[in-house]
Amino acid sequence: MQGAIVECEAPFRGRLRVEVGGEDRPLPVWADWLMSLGEWMRLQVSRQGMRVTVVRLPTRRLASAFVALGALCTAARSHDESLDWEALLKLPEGTTVYWREATGVKPKRYAGRTLGVRTMHGADFLAISLIDSRGKEKGATFYLPRTTALSHGVTLGTISARADDRLTTAALFMRALISDASPAWFRSPMPDSTLVTERTSFEQDLDGIGLQASSVSSASLLQVLALTDIQNREHGKLLLVSPRSDKFLDAPSGVTILDGPAALSKLALVQARSVIVLLSQAEYDEEVVHQLSQFLSYSIDDGIYPWAAGAEVGNVPLSVEAFSFGLPVQPAGVTDAS
């Protein structure tokens, strides 16, 4: 078990402001620290082991949004477009996908179900059976070549014209905040990270909150998080899952954020290598301690890393407590997620 916090300058406060009620103000210290935590935990996904960080706060309201934003900032910066093709090839046969082709002023949108990889003339293609708006097979097959897969913008969720505008705004904002962010990341196929929380209250808390990365680039916090859901009804980068959902499948390549005691009950099902548990101090009761103790009994040092030398992260804010522990990638003996 290890705390790994160093004293450095806050990394986001100087280049990100928050807009509330028509007024903009500096990014709060606690939000800056939570973004740094999300950023660092997302960086560790590529490292060995599994790690869990538990954070106790005076209130959880808005905390998960800023943790997620930090994780997405790292993902946008480190996105490798060559991995998109590999992700498409790993889709189970019959997965519904969406893509578009640039034809004139407006792109033409298509939908279909994957049929697997076909090799023709020495090249690999993803075969897709075309479907109509009602999901009925059209009887035609589209062969998506590796050479142009990225330009088609294949996604698991639909991208309507309205969603396309939101993604464009979010992408421009991210580039203003992070100069080396990948312009293709928002349209890469898969969600990046997962947030387990109640969607209605989450969106209500974020309603009316904007972000400003420069004098000319601003967007709502909800836009930048680019939400999607487990049904993939619309393409996004942050997968929202209800803690009451019977179906749980997080994005293993990103950070999974468990927001509150109900979300904590999903810890045994998490696939991600980096997990952040957010709890208010009032919620940290005997029941929560009991749930955590099941995992702490299997904790290991592997997978826990200190902040990298020169990492830009501020001190843990007052009234916030955090601790981390490592777990085997498949926690032995922990199977009850109820």
C-alpha positions in Angstrom: 0.0 0.0 0.0 1.5 3.3 -1.0 0.8 7.0 -1.3 2.8 8.6 -4.1 2.3 12.3 -4.1 5.0 14.9 -4.7 5.0 18.7 -4.5 4.9 20.4 -7.9 3.2 23.2 -9.6 -0.5 22.5 -10.5 -0.5 21.4 -14.2 -3.9 22.6 -15.5 -4.7 25.8 -13.5 -2.7 28.0 -15.7 -4.3 26.9 -18.9 -7.9 25.9 -18.0 -10.7 28.0 -16.6 -14.2 27.1 -15.5 -17.3 29.0 -16.6 -20.3 29.0 -14.3 -23.3 31.3 -14.6 -21.6 33.4 -17.3 -18.6 34.1 -15.2 -15.2 32.4 -15.6 -12.8 31.6 -12.8 -9.6 29.7 -12.3 -9.8 25.9 -12.1 -10.2 25.0 -8.4 -7.2 23.4 -6.7 -9.2 20.2 -5.9 -10.3 19.9 -9.6 -6.7 20.4 -10.8 -5.5 17.6 -8.5 -8.3 15.2 -9.5 -7.4 15.8 -13.2 -3.8 15.1 -12.4 -4.8 11.9 -10.7 -6.9 10.8 -13.7 -4.0 11.7 -16.1 -1.4 9.7 -14.1 -3.6 6.7 -13.7 -4.3 6.7 -17.4 -0.6 6.8 -18.1 -0.1 3.7 -16.0 -2.5 1.5 -18.0 0.5 0.5 -20.2 2.5 -0.6 -17.2 2.5 -4.0 -15.5 -0.1 -4.9 -12.8 -3.4 -3.5 -11.7 -3.8 -0.6 -9.3 -6.7 0.9 -7.3 -6.7 4.4 -5.8 -9.3 5.2 -3.3 -10.1 8.9 -2.8 -12.2 10.3 0.1 -13.6 13.8 -0.4 -16.0 16.2 1.4 -18.4 15.7 -1.5 -18.3 13.6 -4.7 -20.2 16.1 -6.7 -18.2 17.0 -9.9 -15.2 14.9 -8.7 -15.7 12.1 -11.2 -16.0 14.5 -14.1 -12.6 16.1 -13.5 -11.0 12.7 -12.9 -12.4 11.5 -16.2 -11.3 14.7 -18.0 -7.7 14.1 -16.8 -7.8 10.6 -18.1 -9.1 11.6 -21.4 -6.4 14.3 -21.8 -3.8 11.6 -21.5 -5.6 9.4 -24.0 -5.9 12.2 -26.5 -2.2 12.9 -26.3 -1.0 9.3 -26.5 -3.5 7.9 -29.1 -1.9 5.5 -31.5 -4.0 5.4 -34.7 -2.4 2.1 -35.8 -4.2 0.4 -32.9 -7.6 1.4 -34.3 -7.3 -1.3 -37.0 -6.3 -3.9 -34.4 -9.3 -2.9 -32.3 -11.7 -3.4 -35.2 -10.2 -6.8 -36.0 -10.9 -8.0 -32.4 -14.6 -7.1 -32.6 -16.8 -10.2 -32.2 -18.5 -11.3 -35.4 -22.0 -9.7 -35.6 -20.9 -6.4 -33.8 -22.9 -3.4 -35.2 -20.6 -0.7 -36.5 -21.2 2.7 -38.1 -19.0 4.6 -40.6 -19.2 7.4 -43.2 -17.9 8.3 -46.6 -17.2 11.9 -47.7 -19.5 12.5 -50.6 -20.1 16.1 -51.5 -21.0 18.6 -48.8 -22.4 16.1 -46.3 -20.8 12.7 -45.6 -23.0 9.6 -46.3 -23.5 7.4 -43.2 -23.7 3.6 -43.2 -24.3 0.9 -40.6 -23.6 -2.8 -40.7 -22.6 -5.9 -38.8 -19.1 -7.3 -38.8 -18.4 -10.6 -40.6 -14.8 -11.0 -39.8 -11.6 -10.4 -41.7 -11.2 -11.4 -45.4 -7.9 -11.5 -47.3 -8.1 -10.6 -50.9 -5.3 -9.9 -53.3 -2.8 -10.1 -50.4 -4.6 -7.4 -48.3 -6.8 -7.6 -45.2 -10.3 -6.3 -45.3 -13.0 -6.1 -42.5 -16.2 -7.5 -44.1 -19.3 -5.8 -43.0 -22.9 -6.8 -43.8 -24.9 -3.6 -44.6 -28.1 -2.9 -42.6 -30.8 -0.3 -42.9 -32.0 2.2 -40.2 -34.2 -0.6 -38.7 -31.4 -3.1 -38.5 -32.5 -5.2 -41.4 -29.9 -6.8 -43.6 -29.6 -5.2 -47.0 -28.0 -8.3 -48.6 -24.8 -6.4 -49.5 -21.3 -6.6 -48.1 -18.9 -3.7 -47.6 -15.2 -4.5 -47.5 -13.3 -2.0 -45.3 -9.6 -1.9 -46.3 -7.0 -1.4 -43.7 -5.4 1.4 -45.8 -8.5 3.7 -45.5 -10.1 2.4 -42.3 -9.3 5.5 -40.3 -10.7 7.9 -42.9 -14.1 6.1 -42.7 -14.3 6.8 -39.0 -15.7 3.4 -38.0 -17.4 3.6 -34.5 -19.4 1.4 -32.3 -22.0 4.1 -31.7 -23.9 6.2 -34.2 -22.7 9.7 -35.1 -25.6 11.9 -36.0 -25.1 15.3 -37.5 -25.6 16.9 -34.0 -23.2 14.5 -32.4 -20.7 15.2 -35.2 -20.8 18.9 -34.3 -20.3 18.1 -30.6 -17.3 15.9 -31.3 -15.8 18.6 -33.6 -16.2 21.2 -30.9 -14.7 18.8 -28.3 -11.7 18.0 -30.5 -10.9 21.6 -31.2 -11.1 22.3 -27.5 -8.8 19.4 -26.6 -6.2 20.7 -29.2 -6.4 24.1 -27.6 -5.8 22.6 -24.1 -3.2 20.0 -25.2 -1.2 21.0 -28.3 -0.1 17.5 -29.1 -3.6 15.9 -28.8 -4.5 13.6 -31.7 -7.1 15.2 -34.0 -8.4 11.7 -34.8 -8.8 10.5 -31.2 -12.4 11.6 -30.7 -13.5 9.5 -33.7 -11.4 6.5 -32.9 -13.6 3.4 -32.7 -13.8 2.6 -29.0 -14.7 4.4 -25.8 -11.5 5.1 -23.8 -12.4 5.1 -20.1 -15.4 4.1 -18.0 -17.4 5.9 -15.3 -19.8 4.0 -13.1 -22.3 6.5 -11.8 -26.0 7.6 -12.1 -26.3 9.3 -15.4 -29.2 11.6 -14.5 -27.6 13.2 -11.5 -24.2 13.3 -13.2 -25.6 15.3 -16.1 -27.6 17.6 -13.8 -24.5 18.4 -11.8 -22.6 19.3 -15.0 -25.4 21.3 -16.6 -24.3 24.9 -17.2 -20.6 24.2 -16.5 -18.2 25.3 -19.2 -14.5 25.1 -19.8 -12.2 27.7 -21.4 -8.8 26.6 -22.7 -8.0 29.9 -24.5 -9.6 33.2 -25.3 -11.1 31.6 -28.4 -11.7 28.0 -27.4 -14.5 27.0 -25.0 -16.9 24.1 -24.6 -19.3 22.6 -22.1 -17.8 20.1 -19.7 -20.3 17.5 -21.0 -19.2 18.1 -24.6 -15.5 17.5 -23.8 -16.3 14.3 -21.9 -18.1 12.9 -25.0 -20.4 10.5 -23.2 -21.6 7.2 -24.5 -23.5 4.3 -22.9 -23.3 0.6 -22.7 -25.8 0.2 -25.6 -23.5 2.3 -27.8 -26.5 4.4 -28.9 -24.1 7.3 -29.7 -20.4 7.4 -30.2 -18.3 8.8 -27.3 -15.1 8.5 -25.4 -16.3 8.2 -21.8 -18.5 5.1 -21.3 -21.2 5.7 -18.6 -22.5 2.6 -16.8 -25.2 2.6 -14.1 -24.2 0.9 -10.8 -27.6 -0.8 -11.0 -26.8 -2.3 -14.5 -26.8 -6.1 -14.7 -24.5 -5.8 -17.7 -21.0 -4.5 -16.9 -18.2 -4.3 -19.4 -15.7 -1.5 -18.9 -13.1 -0.2 -21.4 -10.0 -2.2 -20.5 -7.6 0.1 -22.2 -8.5 3.1 -20.0 -9.3 4.2 -16.5 -12.4 2.9 -14.7 -13.9 5.3 -12.2 -16.2 3.9 -9.5 -18.3 6.8 -8.2 -19.8 6.1 -4.8 -20.5 3.0 -2.7 -22.9 1.4 -5.2 -20.3 1.7 -8.0 -17.7 0.1 -5.6 -19.7 -3.1 -5.7 -18.5 -3.5 -9.4 -14.8 -3.7 -8.5 -14.6 -7.4 -8.8 -15.8 -7.2 -12.4 -13.5 -4.4 -13.6 -11.1 -5.2 -16.5 -9.2 -2.0 -16.5 -5.7 -1.9 -15.1 -6.2 1.5 -13.4 -9.2 2.0 -11.1 -10.2 5.1 -9.1 -12.8 4.8 -6.4 -14.5 8.1 -5.3 -16.2 8.3 -1.9 -17.5 11.1 0.2 -16.3 11.1 3.8 -19.8 10.5 5.0 -20.0 7.4 2.7 -16.9 5.8 4.1 -18.7 3.7 6.6 -18.4 0.1 7.9 -20.0 -1.4 4.8 -17.5 0.3 2.5 -14.6 -0.7 4.7 -15.9 -4.3 4.5 -16.1 -4.2 0.7 -12.6 -2.8 0.4 -11.2 -5.2 2.9 -12.1 -8.1 0.6 -9.7 -6.7 -2.0 -7.1 -5.3 0.5 -6.6 -8.9 1.7 -5.2 -9.7 -1.8 -3.3 -6.5 -2.2 0.3 -6.7 -3.7 3.0 -4.1 -4.3 3.2 -4.9 -8.1 1.4 -2.4 -10.2 1.9 0.6 -7.8 4.3 3.2 -9.1 5.3 6.6 -7.7 4.7 9.7 -9.6 7.2 10.0 -12.4 10.2 12.3 -11.8 9.1 15.8 -12.7 5.4 14.9 -12.8 3.3 18.0 -12.5 0.8 17.4 -9.7 -0.1 19.6 -6.8 -0.3 18.6 -3.2 -3.4 16.6 -2.1 -6.0 19.3 -1.3 -7.1 19.9 2.3 -9.9 17.6 3.4 -9.0 15.0 0.7 -7.4 11.7 1.5 -6.1 9.1 -0.9 -4.4 5.7 -0.8 -3.5 3.1 -3.4 -3.0 -0.6 -3.5 -2.1 -3.2 -6.2 -4.1 -6.3 -7.1 -3.5 -9.3 -9.1 -4.9 -8.8 -12.6 -7.6 -11.3 -11.7 -8.2 -10.9 -7.9 -8.0 -14.4 -6.4 -11.0 -15.4 -4.4 -12.9 -12.2 -5.0 -15.9 -13.2 -7.1 -18.9 -11.7 -5.4 -19.7 -8.3 -7.0 -23.1 -7.9 -5.3 
